[in-house]
Amino acid sequence: MSNIPETGRTPRVQIRLIIIQVLVFSLLLTLGGRLWYLQIRNGQEYTDEAKNNHVQQVVQPAVRGAILDARGVPLADNETRLVVSASRTDLTKMPDRGKAVLTRLAGVLGMKPQDVMDKIRLCDAKTPKPCWNGSPYQPIPVTDKATTQQALQIRERSEDFPGISADPTAVRRYPSPGKANTSQVLGYLSPVTDDEIGKAKNTDSPYLRSDMVGRSGLERTYDKQLRGKAGITRYEVDNLGRVIGQAQSDKAEPGANIVTSIDARVQGVAEYELDNAMKAARTQFDKITNENYKADSGAVVVMEAKTGRIVAMASAPTYDPNVWVGGISGKDYQALTGKDSDYPLLNRAIQGQAAPGSTFKVVSTAAAVEAGYKWDGGYPCTSSYSVGGQVFKNFEGENFGPISLGRALEVSCDTVFYGLADNEWKKDGGINPKKGQPQDYFYKAAHQFGLGKPTGVDLPNEVTGRVPDRQWKENYWTANKDAWCKSGKKDGSYVEKIAYENCLEGNKMREGDSINYSIGQGDTLVTPIQEAMIYGALANGGTMHAPTIGKAIVSADGKTVQEIKPKVNGKLPITQDTLDGMNKALAGVVTAGTAAWKFQGWPQDKIELHAKTGTAEVYGKQTTSWLATYSKDYTVVMTIAQAGTGSGASGEAVRKIYEAMYGIDDAGHQDLKKALLPQPEQSLPKIQPDGSIDAPTVTAYERPTPKASDQPTPDGQPQQTPAGQPQQNTTATNTDNRNGRRD
């Protein structure tokens, strides 16, 4: 056997040893670096967290502040209820993930087991309501309507209900004083989410997992002030969870109260009259569409003319905000958000956009004066206005001859405004404007009146409306030209022809665009709150106020009062002479113009009212009713979609609101003892140190339904029903597109 040395193995062994040494050194270096990071770099942080492992927190939720009307009547407050909650943390540790416990709980509460399980499942994009969109680590309310007997059963048999609690808890309540719902103004609450907790972590108002957060309305706008600060008691515990001492305790601080300018009594009147007007409109037959009016939505705003404070704001359809308390059911959620719901969560006073119709003519009048047209000039109010092959008609062929701008407002003569806008369009160079900047008086005036942007009302998600000026047309054409060019046909249907024209020149200001724009038609959109701001400025001498609902923030003990002062958005772009002329003309609308038949007998010599009616035409829908009015104290604006003319659908309701505020009876006499608010509320309600408020009682507003035979017609005569024929309300029949009045 050969005795040859194994010299070939030596280098390989050495390489292996070197690799092992490198690996060992790398591991030691990694471990050393990690130890340095944990003990030196982040040592204090982990020390604090280790301490926290021996500290347990008990959260005492803060009592949310109340939302009060101008006299201290609660619109949103709290009540103590027995709330049954489930801890997902405890339930998910069970072998069956708590199914047996929840089934037993459902039996005690008289609920279906699946309904209880649905309540505590977590929300995501695919999970339908009901579900829990708050933190999964906090107790999830199953019901806030538990009886005392049910709560005792759960607490006395705690071994059968691990992870279930039943405790008295302050729960949000929306009492609807005097049936004043005020739902879209107030908003609602829902649990805070983990994402919101993370974003607010380093702010001066962090969230706790137990917090409820305002999601819309005043609950959202003033959430920080209303929420208060939760109390936290920290207990030291041993490794078995036994309490060995109290580390620290922070007392809960109740949220502040928000005093609003809303008057619950007037709010109740506004809601009632809006609802009543919509119901009445649905009984009327529209000869254009050969069906009754749909009157599917509407809004009304009552505002202090001199301050912009909102006295009442109603939107229809409406809903009961209490459905959100304790978690909303799937059925209720579908009723509020489904495609057949008509979306009652929308506040149409600030989010409803529509063409303003003839209420826009105050803007066009101001533009005409700025462009150099004399107030008392003789402008032809002809039965029609022809442009090329197209004829723009005055409503029902009215012809008043040469009239002034004021008279054109009073009788709402379309052809006067057609002619003025057309002249200015031609002066600016027509469809191919002159080099340089065209004057565009009519479009500039709209922006100066505050249109095309939010008013700044202290409610979330206000929309801007739209002023279809040259820049808007260019942007809109750029965004839609491909679709227009694809679907447009020169000899197709009406819609296809419009698409064809828009494809070719949708970015140009056409003659018909300017003509339609002058009477509030075409692509112009406004909101009721914008109209209220404009007509409020006409009432107060020209100052446009940012509408406000919050009036003061008052601490829970009443000692600290922070007034929310009115804000000014600007001045109307008109002279005092023009303002005086508009006031006179708009007063004439009430006495001799398009609204006169609805205001007969009104004591105009004592309480002068001004009005402008509007009936906006929308392709594929019935006409929208607008009525913008004001006195020296208030502005009232009402709109109802698919309801007919301004005066026909809204006139009586608006009058009834004024009658209730000023105490006017059917004979036109004023009784201040019956007047709800003959002048705006100046003082703030007194909140006692214990948080109590001596608020007056609000009774529900109702009025008798007038007989059809008592309803006036445009000529002021009672309706007559032929013998042997059924009685019907013919108000709309005498107006919308049939009585020689557009409005």
Helices and strands as residue ranges (DSSP letters): G 7-9, H 10-36, I 37-41, H 43-52, E 55-60, E 67-68, E 74-86, H 88-91, H 99-109, H 113-120, E 140-143, H 148-156, G 158-160, E 164-173, G 177-179, H 183-186, E 189-191, H 194-199, E 212-214, H 217-221, H 223-227, E 231-237, E 243-250, E 257-260, H 264-282, E 285-286, E 291-292, E 297-304, E 310-316, G 321-324, H 330-337, H 348-351, G 357-360, H 361-370, E 379-381, E 384-387, E 390-393, G 395-397, E 401-403, H 405-411, H 414-427, H 441-448, H 470-487, H 494-505, H 511-517, H 528-540, E 543-546, E 550-554, E 561-563, E 567-571, H 576-591, G 596-598, E 610-616, E 624-630, E 634-641, H 646-662, G 708-710, G 732-734
